[in-house]
């Protein structure tokens, strides 16, 4: 499996609670915070749900 780095680039203030929970489950709490994940279908689905709040780079 390949790995991806997910970086939060926008705030979650005034976002729906489902998007806030998705960001928290990805491990993102602050702007410019980066986390590394395996590129599984579950993680990619969560990233797709909040794609307007994050940037993704593949390792």
WOHUFEN-V228188 format. One line per field, one symbol per residue. ss: DSSP state (H for helix, E for strand, - for the rest). phi: phi as a letter, one per 40 degrees, with the letter a starting at -180 (. if undefined). A space follows every 50 residues. Layout:
ss: ???
phi: ???
This chain:
ss: --EEEEEE--------HHHHHHHHHH-------EEEEE--HHHHHHHHH- ---EEEEE-
phi: .cbbbbbcbbcccgbcccccccccccgbbbcgcbbbbcccdccccccccb ccbbbbbcc
